[in-house]
Amino acid sequence: MESHSAFFYGTLMAPQVLYRVIYGTTTPTALQKSLLTIRPAILQGYSRHQVRGCDYPAIIPSHSHSTSSEENSSVRGTLVTGLSAADVFRLDIFEGDEYERRKVSAELILSGADDGSGVLGRGGIEAETYVWIDGEERLEDGEWDFETFVREKLGRWVGQKEYLEVDEAVRGLEDGVDPTGGRAMGPTEREVMRSAV
């Protein structure tokens, strides 16, 4: 079984949100938790912004945004390894068409403070992340703050509403219907998804 790695920089940094998206519950079994490794990491060359009117952020390549102070910027997040093809399918639905999944190279944070100022470890770890493609005019200039999200908004994100599209897609597969209309799913991926539900 092929394993996937992803760099998350927003709401999916909260394990409860990640688990709800990929496992359908905020409290997965010990076995499900053991399938994933979640470590702090940095993504160089990108900047994170609050999406206007939303609880979640977006990242864009640093050179594409208008402020010159972001040319050498980086984004702190988590590197998650051990994701299955079924997990990635659910993540794609959750992220929607505002984002595009792209290959990136992340660096692990090996030690140091929780604020990301620790020692960078092994770099060049290939992963995928979701990059904003829905127009920079929808992004605020300011940085999105994970701690504020956890303190003020996480409670709303561990309920049911945010995941209806993912749940409906999985139910559609159970009924033999591909809810994505075949988007990015070949015969092999369809078989993986059918066996995952």
C-alpha positions as CSV (number, residue, x, y, z in Angstrom):
1,M,0.0,0.0,0.0
2,E,1.4,3.3,-1.1
3,S,2.0,5.9,1.7
4,H,1.6,9.7,1.1
5,S,3.0,12.7,3.0
6,A,1.5,16.1,3.3
7,F,2.4,19.5,4.8
8,F,-0.5,21.2,6.6
9,Y,-0.4,24.8,7.6
10,G,-3.9,25.7,8.7
11,T,-7.0,24.0,10.3
12,L,-5.6,20.5,9.5
13,M,-2.7,21.2,11.9
14,A,-5.3,20.5,14.6
15,P,-5.4,16.7,15.0
16,Q,-9.1,16.7,15.7
17,V,-9.8,18.4,12.3
18,L,-7.4,16.1,10.4
19,Y,-8.9,12.9,12.1
20,R,-12.5,14.1,11.3
21,V,-11.6,14.6,7.6
22,I,-9.8,11.4,7.0
23,Y,-11.4,9.0,9.6
24,G,-14.9,10.5,10.0
25,T,-14.4,11.1,13.7
26,T,-12.4,13.4,16.0
27,T,-11.5,10.5,18.2
28,P,-10.1,7.7,16.0
29,T,-9.0,4.3,17.3
30,A,-5.4,3.8,18.6
31,L,-4.7,1.8,15.4
32,Q,-5.9,4.6,13.2
33,K,-3.7,7.1,15.1
34,S,-0.7,4.8,14.8
35,L,-0.9,4.9,11.0
36,L,0.1,8.6,11.0
37,T,3.2,10.4,12.1
38,I,2.7,14.1,12.8
39,R,5.8,16.3,13.2
40,P,6.4,20.1,13.2
41,A,7.9,21.4,9.9
42,I,8.7,24.5,7.9
43,L,7.9,25.2,4.3
44,Q,10.3,27.7,2.7
45,G,9.3,30.1,-0.1
46,Y,5.6,30.4,0.8
47,S,3.6,32.9,2.8
48,R,0.4,32.2,4.8
49,H,-2.6,34.6,4.7
50,Q,-6.0,34.7,6.3
51,V,-8.7,34.1,3.7
52,R,-11.1,37.1,3.9
53,G,-14.2,36.3,5.9
54,C,-13.1,32.7,6.6
55,D,-11.7,30.8,9.6
56,Y,-9.0,29.2,7.5
57,P,-5.8,30.3,5.8
58,A,-4.1,29.9,2.4
59,I,-0.6,29.8,1.3
60,I,0.9,31.2,-1.9
61,P,4.4,31.3,-3.3
62,S,6.2,34.2,-1.6
63,H,7.2,35.8,-4.9
64,S,3.6,36.0,-6.0
65,H,2.4,38.4,-3.3
66,S,3.0,42.1,-3.5
67,T,5.0,42.8,-0.3
68,S,8.8,42.5,-0.7
69,S,9.2,41.5,3.0
70,E,7.8,38.1,2.1
71,E,10.5,37.2,-0.5
72,N,12.3,34.8,1.9
73,S,9.3,33.9,4.0
74,S,8.4,30.5,5.3
75,V,5.4,28.8,6.8
76,R,5.3,26.7,10.0
77,G,3.0,23.7,10.0
78,T,3.0,20.0,10.3
79,L,4.4,17.2,8.2
80,V,2.1,14.2,8.2
81,T,3.3,10.9,6.9
82,G,1.4,7.6,6.5
83,L,-1.6,9.0,4.7
84,S,-3.4,6.5,2.4
85,A,-4.8,7.2,-1.1
86,A,-8.3,7.2,0.6
87,D,-7.1,9.8,3.0
88,V,-5.8,12.0,0.2
89,F,-9.1,11.6,-1.6
90,R,-11.0,12.9,1.4
91,L,-8.5,15.7,1.9
92,D,-9.0,16.8,-1.8
93,I,-12.7,17.0,-1.2
94,F,-12.3,18.9,2.0
95,E,-9.9,21.5,0.4
96,G,-12.2,22.0,-2.6
97,D,-11.5,23.9,-5.7
98,E,-10.0,27.0,-4.0
99,Y,-6.7,25.0,-3.6
100,E,-4.5,22.9,-5.8
101,R,-2.5,20.0,-4.4
102,R,1.2,20.5,-5.2
103,K,4.5,18.7,-4.5
104,V,6.7,20.7,-2.1
105,S,9.9,20.1,-0.1
106,A,9.5,20.6,3.7
107,E,12.0,20.7,6.5
108,L,11.4,19.1,9.9
109,I,11.8,21.1,13.1
110,L,13.9,18.8,15.3
111,S,14.1,20.8,18.6
112,G,13.4,24.1,20.1
113,A,10.4,26.2,21.2
114,D,6.9,25.4,20.1
115,D,6.8,28.7,18.2
116,G,8.8,27.2,15.3
117,S,12.0,28.8,16.3
118,G,13.7,25.5,16.8
119,V,16.6,23.9,15.0
120,L,15.7,22.8,11.5
121,G,16.5,19.2,10.8
122,R,16.5,17.2,7.7
123,G,15.3,19.3,4.7
124,G,14.1,18.3,1.4
125,I,11.3,15.9,2.5
126,E,8.9,15.5,-0.3
127,A,5.3,16.1,0.5
128,E,2.2,17.6,-1.0
129,T,0.4,20.6,0.2
130,Y,-2.7,22.7,-0.8
131,V,-1.8,26.0,-2.5
132,W,-4.4,28.7,-2.9
133,I,-5.5,29.3,-6.6
134,D,-8.7,31.3,-6.1
135,G,-7.2,34.8,-6.4
136,E,-5.0,36.8,-4.1
137,E,-7.6,39.5,-3.8
138,R,-9.5,37.2,-1.5
139,L,-6.5,37.0,0.9
140,E,-5.8,39.5,3.7
141,D,-2.3,40.9,4.1
142,G,-2.0,39.6,7.6
143,E,-0.8,36.2,8.8
144,W,-3.3,33.6,9.9
145,D,-2.7,32.5,13.5
146,F,-3.1,28.9,14.5
147,E,-3.3,29.6,18.3
148,T,-6.2,32.1,17.7
149,F,-8.0,29.5,15.6
150,V,-7.6,26.8,18.3
151,R,-8.7,29.2,21.1
152,E,-11.6,30.9,19.3
153,K,-12.8,28.7,16.4
154,L,-11.8,25.1,16.7
155,G,-15.0,24.1,18.6
156,R,-17.0,24.9,15.5
157,W,-14.7,22.8,13.3
158,V,-15.0,19.6,15.2
159,G,-18.7,19.3,14.7
160,Q,-20.5,18.0,11.6
161,K,-21.1,21.0,9.3
162,E,-17.6,21.5,7.9
163,Y,-17.4,17.9,6.8
164,L,-20.8,17.3,5.0
165,E,-19.2,17.3,1.6
166,V,-16.6,14.8,2.6
167,D,-19.2,12.5,4.2
168,E,-21.5,12.8,1.2
169,A,-18.6,11.9,-1.2
170,V,-17.7,8.8,0.8
171,R,-21.4,7.7,0.9
172,G,-21.6,8.3,-2.8
173,L,-18.7,5.9,-3.3
174,E,-20.5,3.3,-1.2
175,D,-23.4,3.6,-3.6
176,G,-21.1,3.2,-6.6
177,V,-21.2,6.9,-7.6
178,D,-18.0,8.9,-8.0
179,P,-19.0,12.3,-6.4
180,T,-16.0,14.1,-8.0
181,G,-17.2,13.3,-11.6
182,G,-13.9,11.4,-12.1
183,R,-11.7,14.3,-11.3
184,A,-8.2,13.1,-10.8
185,M,-9.3,9.5,-10.2
186,G,-8.2,6.7,-12.5
187,P,-9.4,3.1,-12.2
188,T,-6.8,2.3,-9.6
189,E,-7.8,5.1,-7.3
190,R,-11.4,4.2,-7.7
191,E,-10.7,0.7,-6.6
192,V,-8.7,2.0,-3.6
193,M,-11.6,4.3,-2.6
194,R,-14.2,1.5,-2.9
195,S,-12.2,-0.7,-0.7
196,A,-11.8,2.1,1.8
197,V,-15.5,2.6,2.5
